[in-house]
Amino acid sequence: MPASAQQIEQSEAGPEIEILSKGRLDQPPIEYLKTPGQNPVSRLRDQLRDGSVQLDYEPQQGYVKSLLKHLQIPIDSQILVFSKTSLQAFRISPSNPRAFYFNDEVVVGWIQGSSLVEIATADPELGVAFYSMQMGRRPYLSRENNRCLTCHETTTGAGKHPVHMVRSVSTRSSGKINLLLDMHDTDHTSPIEERWGGWFVTGDAGGMQHMGNSFLENETMVAFGKDSSETLQSQFDTSLWPSPTSDLIALMILEHQIGMQNRMIEANYAAKRLTAGYQVAEDGSVSTQEAINEYASSIVDYMLFADEVPLTASIKGSSSFTESFQKQGLTAKNGRSLRELDLNTRLFRYPCSYQIYTPQFDRLQPQLLAAVYRQLHDVLSGKNASPRYEHLAKQDRDAILAILIETKKNLPDYFQP
C-alpha cells in the first residue's frame, strides 16, 4: 500500500475517509455491478446474441478452440494447474488439470469434462470483468459478478477492488492444498523458489528450483518430474488438451501481466474515489495529487521491473509461445520491441511492460495517467537517477524511450526529442 494511502486510512478526516478506505464495489463512484463491460468478451457476447458470430463445436473440447480463435488467444499460451483452487475445484486434479489460455487482455480457463468455461478480462472501467460460457447446444456467454468476486475481490487503502490471481500453493497428490502452509500470489517480483506450486511446468528452468511439478509429502514439496512434456504424459493423456505443454515462458509472462493489471486496477480505483470528491487529510498533509502520485509510482516501478527477481540461469520454453509472443504487438523501425525477451538474466530485453499499449492503461483516470507518464519520462530521460532504477542502464533507458516514441500513440509532447 502506498504510504500516502496509509495516511489517508489512518487520518481522522471524517466519514468520507472511511468510505474511501472501505468503499464497496457497488458504491459510487465505482458501481461495479451496474457498469457495463467494455472489453473483447462483452463485444463477443453481443455478437453471439445478435447472430453475427457463431462458434464451432468439437466433441472433445466443445467450443473452446473456436472461442480462443474469436478472442485471438493463441493455443500455445496454454498453462496447466492441478491444484484445487477454483469454482470447479472438484473437477481439478493432476490427472485432469485446469487449462488457461491468454492474450494481453483476456484469460480463458477450461477443465476437461466441464461444460463451463471461465473467463477474466481487463476492462478499462471495471478493472477486471468476469464471464462464463455454458457449452450447451448453443454457447451462452454471460457476465459473472458475485460468484467470481467471492475470491477475486480484495481490500487495500484504495478500498475494495477486483483482482486477477496467479497463486502458488502446497499441493498434495490428490490436488488438494494444505491451507496451513504459505500461499504466494506470484509475479515477476517473487522469488523463483516460491513460484508455481500446484502448476505443471514444461520447458527448461536452467536448474533454478521452484515449486512446480511437485507434490506435498510430509509437509515437504517433492518433485515428481522434470520440467518436460514427459512429466505431463506421466500424469494424463495430453492428446485430450489443445496443446501438450504447460509452457514455462507463458507462465512467467502471465505472472508479469497479472501483476501489472492488478496495480493499474488498484491505482485507478483509488484515483476514481479521490477525484470523485472524497477528502484526504484535513490538515493538508496529504493532498489528492500526492496520493495519486504514490499510486502512479507503484505502476511505474512495476512497469519498469524495479523489483524483478533476476534470473540466475538461462531459461527456455517448451512450445512456440516464445516466438509467437515476440512477433505480436508494435515494433520500431529498427526491429526493437517491448515484447522482445531476454531469458538469460531477466525476462525482457527492454524492461518496460507491453501493457502500456492496452486500453486499460490508456484509460486510466486522467490525473493518474498524467502522473504515470511524467514519472516514466523522468526515469527514461535520466532526470530521475534514483538507485531504485539502477537496473536500467543508460542504453536500456534510451532504447525504451526510442521504442515508445515510435510506437506509442498519444504520448505527451515532452517525450519527443
C-alpha positions in Angstrom: 0.0 0.0 0.0 1.5 3.4 -0.9 2.5 5.5 2.1 0.0 8.2 1.4 -2.8 5.7 1.2 -1.9 4.6 4.7 -2.0 8.2 5.9 -5.4 8.5 4.4 -6.7 5.4 6.1 -5.3 6.4 9.5 -6.4 10.0 9.3 -9.4 11.4 11.2 -10.8 13.4 8.4 -14.4 12.2 8.8 -16.8 9.8 7.2 -15.5 10.4 3.7 -12.2 8.8 4.6 -14.0 5.8 5.9 -15.8 5.4 2.6 -12.5 5.8 0.7 -10.8 3.1 2.8 -13.7 0.6 2.9 -15.7 1.7 -0.2 -17.6 -1.3 -1.7 -17.8 -2.1 -5.3 -21.5 -1.3 -5.5 -21.0 2.2 -4.1 -20.3 5.4 -6.1 -18.2 6.2 -7.9 -17.4 2.6 -8.8 -20.8 0.9 -9.1 -19.2 -2.2 -10.4 -22.4 -4.3 -10.7 -24.2 -1.6 -12.7 -21.4 -0.6 -15.0 -21.5 -2.5 -18.4 -18.3 -4.2 -19.6 -16.3 -2.6 -22.4 -13.9 -5.3 -23.4 -13.3 -8.1 -26.0 -15.5 -10.6 -24.2 -18.5 -8.2 -23.8 -18.2 -7.5 -27.6 -18.1 -11.2 -28.4 -21.1 -11.8 -26.2 -23.1 -9.2 -28.1 -22.1 -10.7 -31.4 -23.2 -14.2 -30.2 -26.5 -12.8 -29.2 -27.2 -11.0 -32.4 -26.0 -13.9 -34.5 -23.2 -12.1 -36.3 -20.7 -14.6 -34.8 -21.1 -18.4 -34.4 -18.8 -20.7 -32.6 -17.8 -24.1 -33.9 -18.3 -27.1 -31.7 -15.9 -30.1 -31.3 -16.8 -33.3 -29.4 -13.7 -33.4 -27.2 -13.3 -29.7 -26.3 -16.6 -28.2 -27.1 -16.4 -24.5 -28.2 -13.0 -23.9 -26.6 -10.8 -23.7 -29.7 -13.4 -21.6 -31.5 -13.7 -19.3 -28.5 -9.9 -18.8 -28.4 -9.9 -18.1 -32.1 -12.5 -15.4 -31.9 -10.8 -13.8 -28.9 -7.5 -14.0 -30.7 -5.9 -16.1 -28.0 -3.1 -18.4 -29.1 -3.3 -22.1 -28.1 0.4 -22.2 -27.4 -0.2 -19.9 -24.4 -1.6 -23.0 -22.6 -0.6 -23.4 -19.0 -2.0 -26.1 -16.6 -2.8 -26.0 -12.9 -3.6 -29.1 -10.9 -4.4 -27.6 -7.5 -8.0 -27.5 -6.5 -8.2 -23.7 -6.4 -11.3 -22.8 -8.5 -15.1 -22.6 -8.6 -14.9 -26.1 -10.1 -12.3 -27.4 -7.7 -14.0 -30.8 -7.5 -13.1 -31.4 -11.2 -9.4 -30.5 -11.0 -6.7 -33.0 -10.2 -3.2 -33.9 -11.5 -4.9 -36.3 -13.9 -7.4 -33.6 -15.1 -5.7 -30.2 -14.8 -7.3 -26.8 -15.4 -6.0 -25.2 -18.6 -5.5 -21.4 -19.1 -5.1 -19.6 -22.3 -4.4 -15.8 -22.6 -3.5 -12.8 -24.7 -2.8 -9.2 -23.5 -6.3 -8.7 -22.2 -8.2 -12.0 -21.8 -7.6 -15.2 -19.8 -9.7 -18.2 -20.5 -10.0 -21.2 -18.1 -11.2 -24.6 -19.1 -11.4 -28.0 -17.5 -11.7 -31.3 -19.5 -15.2 -32.7 -19.0 -16.8 -29.5 -17.9 -19.4 -27.6 -19.8 -18.5 -24.3 -18.1 -15.7 -22.1 -19.4 -14.5 -19.3 -17.1 -13.2 -16.0 -18.5 -11.5 -12.9 -16.9 -10.7 -9.9 -19.0 -9.0 -6.5 -18.4 -11.7 -3.8 -18.7 -10.9 0.0 -18.8 -13.8 0.9 -16.5 -14.2 -2.2 -14.3 -10.5 -3.1 -14.0 -11.3 -6.8 -14.5 -14.6 -8.3 -15.6 -15.6 -11.9 -15.2 -17.7 -14.0 -17.6 -18.7 -17.7 -18.0 -19.7 -19.6 -21.1 -22.0 -22.6 -20.9 -21.2 -25.1 -23.7 -24.7 -26.5 -24.4 -26.3 -26.9 -27.7 -25.7 -23.2 -28.2 -22.9 -21.3 -26.4 -24.2 -19.0 -23.7 -21.8 -16.2 -22.6 -22.8 -14.2 -19.6 -21.3 -11.7 -17.1 -20.3 -13.1 -13.7 -20.1 -11.0 -10.6 -20.8 -12.4 -7.1 -19.6 -16.0 -7.8 -16.2 -14.8 -9.0 -15.8 -11.9 -6.7 -16.0 -14.3 -3.7 -12.4 -15.0 -4.4 -11.4 -12.2 -6.8 -12.1 -9.2 -4.5 -9.6 -7.6 -2.2 -9.4 -4.6 0.1 -6.5 -2.2 0.3 -6.1 1.5 1.0 -7.8 2.0 -2.3 -10.9 0.4 -0.9 -12.4 -2.7 -2.4 -11.5 -3.7 -5.9 -11.4 -6.8 -8.1 -8.1 -8.6 -8.9 -6.6 -11.3 -11.0 -4.7 -14.1 -9.3 -1.7 -16.3 -10.1 -1.2 -18.3 -6.9 1.5 -20.8 -5.8 0.3 -23.3 -3.2 1.5 -26.5 -1.5 -0.5 -29.3 -3.2 -1.0 -32.9 -2.4 -1.1 -35.7 -5.0 -4.9 -35.5 -4.9 -4.8 -31.9 -5.9 -5.9 -30.7 -2.5 -3.9 -27.9 -0.9 -2.6 -27.5 2.6 -4.2 -24.3 3.8 -1.9 -24.2 6.9 1.2 -23.7 4.7 2.1 -20.4 2.9 0.4 -19.4 -0.3 2.1 -17.0 -2.6 0.4 -14.6 -5.1 3.2 -14.5 -7.7 4.5 -12.1 -10.3 7.9 -11.0 -11.6 8.9 -9.8 -8.1 8.5 -13.2 -6.5 11.5 -15.4 -5.7 11.6 -18.3 -8.2 11.6 -20.9 -5.3 8.2 -19.7 -4.2 6.6 -19.9 -7.7 4.3 -22.4 -9.4 3.2 -24.7 -6.6 0.2 -26.6 -8.0 1.2 -26.0 -11.6 2.7 -28.2 -14.3 5.8 -26.6 -15.8 7.3 -27.6 -19.1 10.5 -26.1 -20.6 13.9 -25.5 -19.1 14.2 -23.5 -15.9 18.0 -23.8 -16.1 18.2 -25.7 -12.8 16.5 -23.0 -10.8 14.4 -24.5 -8.0 10.7 -23.9 -8.0 7.5 -25.4 -6.6 6.1 -26.6 -9.9 5.8 -30.3 -10.8 5.8 -31.2 -7.1 3.6 -32.8 -4.6 3.4 -32.2 -0.8 4.8 -35.2 1.1 5.1 -34.9 4.9 4.9 -31.1 4.7 7.7 -31.0 2.1 7.3 -30.3 -1.6 8.9 -33.2 -3.6 9.3 -33.1 -7.3 7.6 -35.8 -9.3 9.1 -35.0 -12.6 11.3 -32.7 -14.6 10.2 -29.6 -16.5 9.3 -31.6 -19.6 6.3 -32.8 -21.6 7.1 -36.3 -20.4 6.1 -35.2 -16.9 2.7 -34.3 -18.2 2.3 -37.5 -20.2 3.0 -39.5 -17.0 0.0 -37.8 -15.3 -2.6 -37.7 -18.0 -3.3 -38.1 -21.7 -2.0 -34.8 -23.2 -3.7 -35.5 -26.5 -7.1 -34.6 -25.0 -5.9 -31.0 -24.5 -5.4 -28.5 -27.3 -1.6 -28.4 -26.5 0.7 -31.0 -24.9 2.6 -28.4 -22.9 2.4 -26.1 -19.9 4.9 -23.6 -21.1 7.3 -22.0 -18.6 7.7 -18.8 -20.5 3.9 -18.4 -20.9 3.5 -18.8 -17.2 6.1 -16.1 -16.5 4.6 -13.7 -19.0 1.1 -14.3 -17.4 2.5 -13.6 -13.9 4.0 -10.3 -15.1 0.8 -9.3 -16.9 -1.5 -10.1 -14.0 0.8 -8.1 -11.6 0.8 -5.1 -14.0 -3.0 -5.2 -14.4 -3.6 -5.5 -10.7 -1.5 -2.5 -9.9 -3.4 -0.5 -12.5 -6.7 -1.6 -11.1 -5.8 -0.6 -7.5 -4.4 2.8 -8.6 -7.3 3.5 -10.9 -9.9 2.7 -8.2 -8.1 4.9 -5.8 -7.9 7.8 -8.3 -11.6 7.4 -9.1 -12.6 7.7 -5.4 -10.2 10.5 -4.7 -11.2 12.6 -7.7 -14.9 12.0 -7.1 -14.7 14.2 -4.1 -13.6 12.1 -1.2 -11.3 14.2 1.0 -7.9 13.4 2.3 -6.2 14.7 5.4 -7.9 17.9 6.6 -4.6 19.4 7.7 -3.4 19.3 4.1 -0.6 16.9 4.8 -1.8 14.5 2.1 -3.3 16.1 -1.0 -5.3 14.3 -3.6 -2.4 14.8 -6.1 0.2 13.4 -3.6 -1.9 10.3 -3.0 -2.3 9.8 -6.8 1.4 10.3 -7.3 2.1 7.5 -4.9 -0.2 5.2 -6.8 1.4 6.3 -10.1 4.8 5.3 -8.6 3.6 1.8 -7.9 2.6 1.5 -11.6 5.9 2.9 -12.9 8.1 0.8 -10.6 6.4 -2.4 -11.7 6.2 -1.3 -15.3 10.0 -0.8 -15.3 10.7 -4.0 -13.4 12.3 -2.2 -10.5 11.9 -5.2 -8.2 12.2 -8.0 -10.7 13.9 -11.1 -9.3 17.0 -11.7 -11.5 17.3 -15.0 -13.4 20.4 -17.0 -12.2 20.3 -19.2 -15.3 19.1 -19.1 -18.9 15.5 -20.4 -19.3 13.7 -21.8 -22.3 10.0 -22.6 -23.2 8.6 -25.9 -24.5 6.3 -24.6 -27.2 6.1 -22.0 -30.0 4.9 -19.4 -27.4 8.3 -17.6 -27.1 8.4 -16.9 -30.8 4.7 -16.1 -31.3 4.6 -13.7 -28.3 7.6 -11.7 -29.6 6.0 -11.4 -33.1 2.9 -9.7 -31.8 2.5 -6.0 -31.0 4.2 -2.9 -32.3 7.8 -2.8 -33.5 10.1 0.2 -34.1 11.7 0.7 -37.4 15.0 -0.9 -36.2 13.0 -4.0 -35.2 13.1 -3.4 -31.5 10.0 -4.1 -29.4 8.9 -4.1 -25.8 7.9 -7.8 -26.3 11.5 -8.9 -27.1 12.5 -11.4 -24.4 15.9 -11.8 -22.8 15.5 -15.1 -20.8 19.2 -15.0 -19.6 19.4 -12.6 -16.7 15.8 -11.1 -16.8 12.5 -11.7 -18.5 12.5 -8.8 -21.1 15.3 -7.4 -23.2 13.9 -3.9 -22.8 12.3 -3.7 -19.3 9.1 -1.8 -19.8 5.8 -3.5 -19.8 4.0 -4.1 -23.1 0.8 -3.5 -21.1 1.4 0.2 -21.8 -0.3 -0.4 -25.2 -3.6 -1.7 -23.7 -6.9 0.1 -23.4 -6.7 -0.4 -19.6 -3.5 1.7 -19.5 -4.8 4.3 -22.0 -8.0 4.9 -20.0 -6.5 5.3 -16.5 -8.0 8.3 -14.8 -6.6 11.4 -16.4 -4.8 12.7 -13.3 -3.3 9.3 -12.7 -2.3 8.8 -16.3 -0.6 12.2 -16.4 1.4 11.3 -13.2 2.4 7.9 -14.7 3.7 9.5 -17.9 5.6 12.2 -16.1 7.3 9.8 -13.7 8.0 7.4 -16.6 9.7 10.1 -18.6 11.7 11.3 -15.7 13.2 7.8 -15.3 13.8 7.2 -19.0 15.3 10.7 -19.7 17.7 10.3 -16.7 16.1 13.2 -14.8 15.2 10.6 -12.0 18.5 8.9 -11.2 17.3 7.2 -8.1 19.0 3.9 -7.2 15.5 2.4 -7.5 16.1 2.2 -11.2 19.8 1.3 -11.3 18.9 -1.9 -13.0 18.2 0.2 -16.1 21.5 1.0 -17.9 21.6 4.2 -19.9 21.3 2.2 -23.1 18.2 0.5 -21.7 16.5 3.8 -20.9 17.5 5.2 -24.3 16.1 2.2 -26.1 12.8 2.1 -24.2 12.3 5.8 -24.8 13.0 5.4 -28.5 10.7 2.5 -28.9 7.9 4.3 -27.1 8.3 7.5 -29.2 8.0 5.4 -32.4 5.2 3.0 -31.3 3.1 4.5 -28.5 0.1 6.7 -29.5 -0.8 9.8 -27.5 2.5 10.2 -25.7 2.7 13.7 -24.1 4.7 16.1 -26.2 7.6 16.2 -23.7 8.5 12.7 -24.7 9.6 13.9 -28.1 13.4 14.5 -28.5 
